[in-house]
Amino acid sequence: MLKPIPFQPVPMIAPQTASVLVETSALTRRFEVDGQTIQALHEMTLQVRPGERIALLGASGSGKSTLLHLLGGLDTPSSGQVDWPALGRAETLRPGKVSFVFQAQSLMPPLTALENVALPLMLAGQDTPDALKVAREWLERLELAALADQLPEELSGGQAQRVAVARALVTRPRLILADEPTGQLDSVTAQHLMDVLLSALDDDAALVMATHDAAVAGRLDAVWHMQGGRLSMITSRKGERT
Ligand SMILES: Nc1ncnc2c1ncn2[C@@H]1O[C@H](COP(=O)(O)OP(=O)(O)OP(=O)(O)O)[C@@H](O)[C@H]1O
């Protein structure tokens, strides 16, 4: 059972900063739409360390996707900071060290499942035969070998998401950011995807996953509850973080 603990902001200067994968300090993101300011994140201060498995749980519009994009260097803060002490600077983060899994339809349509999985390795500079070999090993590991030559449009939603997981893990990233990867799957398929993802993750890799699904969140070690662009509470299996 997850045990509620009172939310306390993580101190801005942590004792083991070097092992922190990503940290934010007073991270704020505002969007201007038709002359109106939408404050998507309010001064969030947090850290993610190796091996952490974190669910971001919150209502639609609470800021989960915005936070994930900032944690992955896909977006820039309006104010405050995001840093990757153990990974380098935003410009050098990808390909390889940080991976994303999105809700759906993120595979490249003209490429086969195998080529989709090989792509991050090729972008990281690996030559094509080696990349395809490693990609095939990952498809086998995730019991997807039979789908290697299929195009994304020929895959079921669950199969496509498992291929997306293989693609996210093929570079052995340190940080995996997942934005509702089970959002369009039925509950059995969603749990299967979680089985695959959790069993294939390296022990010292961290996972931060946005979800609306409490059953999916319950598979992870900690739940960060988001409300109105803020962390409202952290629940944890292991007790309070330092
Ligand atoms: N590119 C954008 N332009 C304008 N407003 C945005 C943009 N991205 C996010 N927002 C706004 O920021 C707030 C947070 O959105 P965000 O997508 O992060 O929430 P979420 O918790 O991921 O929602 P959902 O669960 O529906 O995906 C919302 O009010 C949203 O409308």
The ligand as an SDF file (V2000), in Angstrom:
LIG
                    3D

 31 33  0  0  0  0  0  0  0  0999 V2000
    1.9290   24.9470  -25.5100 N   0  0  0  0  0  0  0  0  0  0  0  0
    1.0050   25.4350  -24.7030 C   0  0  0  0  0  0  0  0  0  0  0  0
    0.4040   26.6110  -24.9460 N   0  0  0  0  0  0  0  0  0  0  0  0
   -0.4990   27.1250  -24.1040 C   0  0  0  0  0  0  0  0  0  0  0  0
   -0.8890   26.5320  -22.9540 N   0  0  0  0  0  0  0  0  0  0  0  0
   -0.3410   25.3740  -22.6610 C   0  0  0  0  0  0  0  0  0  0  0  0
    0.6370   24.7580  -23.4970 C   0  0  0  0  0  0  0  0  0  0  0  0
    1.0320   23.6010  -22.9270 N   0  0  0  0  0  0  0  0  0  0  0  0
    0.3260   23.4810  -21.7920 C   0  0  0  0  0  0  0  0  0  0  0  0
   -0.4940   24.5470  -21.6250 N   0  0  0  0  0  0  0  0  0  0  0  0
   -1.3810   24.7730  -20.5000 C   0  0  0  0  0  0  0  0  0  0  0  0
   -0.6670   24.5150  -19.3080 O   0  0  0  0  0  0  0  0  0  0  0  0
   -1.4760   23.8280  -18.3650 C   0  0  0  0  0  0  0  0  0  0  0  0
   -0.8410   22.4900  -18.0200 C   0  0  0  0  0  0  0  0  0  0  0  0
   -0.9200   21.6600  -19.1590 O   0  0  0  0  0  0  0  0  0  0  0  0
   -0.2860   20.2000  -19.2110 P   0  0  0  0  0  0  0  0  0  0  0  0
   -0.4650   19.6820  -20.5890 O   0  0  0  0  0  0  0  0  0  0  0  0
    1.0880   20.2570  -18.6670 O   0  0  0  0  0  0  0  0  0  0  0  0
   -1.2100   19.4050  -18.1940 O   0  0  0  0  0  0  0  0  0  0  0  0
   -1.3570   17.8350  -17.9700 P   0  0  0  0  0  0  0  0  0  0  0  0
   -1.4630   17.6220  -16.5010 O   0  0  0  0  0  0  0  0  0  0  0  0
   -0.2640   17.1240  -18.6930 O   0  0  0  0  0  0  0  0  0  0  0  0
   -2.7510   17.5330  -18.6730 O   0  0  0  0  0  0  0  0  0  0  0  0
   -3.2690   16.1770  -19.3730 P   0  0  0  0  0  0  0  0  0  0  0  0
   -3.3850   15.1630  -18.2760 O   0  0  0  0  0  0  0  0  0  0  0  0
   -4.5910   16.5610  -19.9580 O   0  0  0  0  0  0  0  0  0  0  0  0
   -2.2590   15.7980  -20.4210 O   0  0  0  0  0  0  0  0  0  0  0  0
   -2.8590   23.7030  -18.9970 C   0  0  0  0  0  0  0  0  0  0  0  0
   -3.6570   24.8060  -18.5540 O   0  0  0  0  0  0  0  0  0  0  0  0
   -2.5560   23.8120  -20.4840 C   0  0  0  0  0  0  0  0  0  0  0  0
   -3.6710   24.3360  -21.1760 O   0  0  0  0  0  0  0  0  0  0  0  0
  1  2  1  0
  2  3  1  0
  2  7  2  0
  3  4  2  0
  4  5  1  0
  5  6  2  0
  6  7  1  0
  6 10  1  0
  7  8  1  0
  8  9  2  0
  9 10  1  0
 10 11  1  0
 11 12  1  0
 11 30  1  0
 12 13  1  0
 13 14  1  0
 13 28  1  0
 14 15  1  0
 15 16  1  0
 16 17  2  0
 16 18  1  0
 16 19  1  0
 19 20  1  0
 20 21  2  0
 20 22  1  0
 20 23  1  0
 23 24  1  0
 24 25  2  0
 24 26  1  0
 24 27  1  0
 28 29  1  0
 28 30  1  0
 30 31  1  0
M  END
$$$$
